[in-house]
């Protein structure tokens, strides 16, 4: 029997998104919207001197899967970089489209992403799941680009 697309853990995550408020003074922000379903995530970041995220805020207007993904991201985003978030987004996107287990490196940082296993068979759900990671990576990339070089 196939696992349900929406389960109790997904719904609990969707109801408890960490960093669920926009930052008052972000270094950079990025908004991403799914063309498929209209889900939207806006991410704000502040980077430390080592280009790692030290403050994060997000506004999430998405289905339960998008909200759960934002919650998973929110649990582990502090300390990430533009490069690590872009890599996480790419690995997640590849895993959702492909076969096999969640990539080990991704599972080590965001283990609850494995909850999206049932969503792999529903490509229309993938954009919402990817939004938070895409927005956070974009915001971190913008902040990194704006940072003084020294």
MARBAVO-752186 format. One line per field, with one value per residue (C-alpha): residue number from 1; y, z, x. Coordinates in nm, 3 decimals. Layout:
residues N
k = NUM:... .
y = Y:... .
z = Z:... .
x = X:... .
***
This chain:
residues 150
k = 1:2:3:4:5:6:7:8:9:10:11:12:13:14:15:16:17:18:19:20:21:22:23:24:25:26:27:28:29:30:31:32:33:34:35:36:37:38:39:40:41:42:43:44:45:46:47:48:49:50:51:52:53:54:55:56:57:58:59:60:61:62:63:64:65:66:67:68:69:70:71:72:73:74:75:76:77:78:79:80:81:82:83:84:85:86:87:88:89:90:91:92:93:94:95:96:97:98:99:100:101:102:103:104:105:106:107:108:109:110:111:112:113:114:115:116:117:118:119:120:121:122:123:124:125:126:127:128:129:130:131:132:133:134:135:136:137:138:139:140:141:142:143:144:145:146:147:148:149:150 .
y = 0.000:0.346:0.592:0.888:1.214:1.407:1.236:1.347:1.438:1.655:1.831:1.886:2.038:2.260:2.397:2.477:2.661:2.795:3.151:3.223:3.601:3.835:3.997:4.367:4.444:4.166:4.192:4.038:3.891:3.668:3.567:3.259:3.161:2.830:2.874:2.542:2.611:2.971:2.880:3.156:3.180:3.494:3.442:3.703:3.647:3.804:3.655:3.650:3.740:3.381:3.408:3.169:3.253:3.394:3.524:3.396:3.481:3.346:3.417:3.105:3.100:2.743:2.412:2.174:2.019:2.359:2.459:2.134:2.187:2.541:2.398:2.143:2.415:2.641:2.375:2.362:2.685:2.869:2.809:2.727:2.924:3.022:2.735:2.477:2.582:2.586:2.237:2.120:2.258:2.081:1.751:1.772:1.849:1.557:1.319:1.419:1.351:1.039:0.701:0.586:0.706:1.065:1.167:1.092:1.442:1.598:1.349:1.430:1.800:1.779:1.424:1.493:1.554:1.177:1.242:1.360:1.012:0.975:1.313:1.187:1.026:1.363:1.601:1.882:1.892:1.926:2.305:2.379:2.146:2.319:2.681:2.741:2.602:2.804:3.129:3.083:3.004:3.309:3.540:3.407:3.449:3.808:3.887:3.728:3.933:4.254:4.183:4.394:4.204:4.204 .
z = 0.000:-0.087:0.189:0.208:0.056:0.365:0.696:1.059:1.065:0.750:0.900:1.234:1.055:0.847:1.167:1.334:1.092:1.259:1.176:1.048:1.064:0.825:0.957:1.038:0.878:0.644:0.435:0.150:0.069:-0.206:-0.301:-0.503:-0.637:-0.785:-1.133:-1.086:-0.771:-0.667:-0.344:-0.232:0.004:0.095:0.274:0.459:0.567:0.758:0.703:0.944:0.843:0.723:0.484:0.697:0.784:1.136:1.115:0.903:0.856:0.619:0.514:0.378:0.179:0.056:0.077:0.363:0.170:0.105:0.466:0.590:0.364:0.500:0.853:0.774:0.620:0.919:1.160:0.999:0.806:1.062:0.970:0.607:0.317:-0.028:-0.179:0.070:0.025:-0.355:-0.334:-0.099:-0.342:-0.637:-0.448:-0.329:-0.681:-0.824:-0.556:-0.605:-0.980:-0.957:-0.796:-0.490:-0.139:-0.023:-0.084:0.228:0.260:0.233:0.477:0.729:0.727:0.673:0.769:0.771:0.395:0.368:0.465:0.107:-0.035:-0.126:-0.308:-0.555:-0.756:-0.779:-0.992:-0.956:-0.583:-0.634:-0.695:-0.361:-0.177:-0.339:-0.281:0.066:-0.031:-0.354:-0.180:0.102:-0.141:-0.352:-0.050:0.079:-0.267:-0.287:0.063:-0.024:-0.342:-0.151:0.129:0.131:-0.006:0.231 .
x = 0.000:0.128:0.205:-0.034:0.084:-0.029:0.044:0.034:0.405:0.374:0.072:0.251:0.549:0.320:0.170:0.504:0.732:1.050:1.158:0.806:0.839:1.015:1.334:1.315:1.654:1.764:2.079:1.882:1.544:1.410:1.058:0.981:0.639:0.532:0.388:0.209:0.009:0.071:0.250:0.486:0.784:0.975:1.307:1.515:1.875:2.158:2.502:2.792:3.148:3.204:2.903:2.696:2.337:2.311:1.952:1.666:1.301:1.042:0.688:0.521:0.198:0.187:0.008:0.084:0.375:0.533:0.480:0.635:0.935:0.976:0.961:1.231:1.448:1.385:1.507:1.852:1.906:2.120:2.483:2.411:2.564:2.445:2.645:2.520:2.157:2.185:2.335:2.057:1.796:1.958:1.989:1.628:1.506:1.703:1.579:1.216:1.247:1.461:1.492:1.679:1.724:1.751:2.116:2.320:2.467:2.121:1.969:2.243:2.151:1.774:1.669:1.296:1.300:1.255:0.892:0.839:0.895:0.524:0.533:0.793:0.512:0.332:0.545:0.290:0.376:0.753:0.761:0.593:0.833:1.132:1.022:1.167:1.508:1.508:1.411:1.662:1.945:1.857:1.847:2.181:2.334:2.215:2.347:2.681:2.706:2.631:2.879:3.193:3.490:3.781 .
***
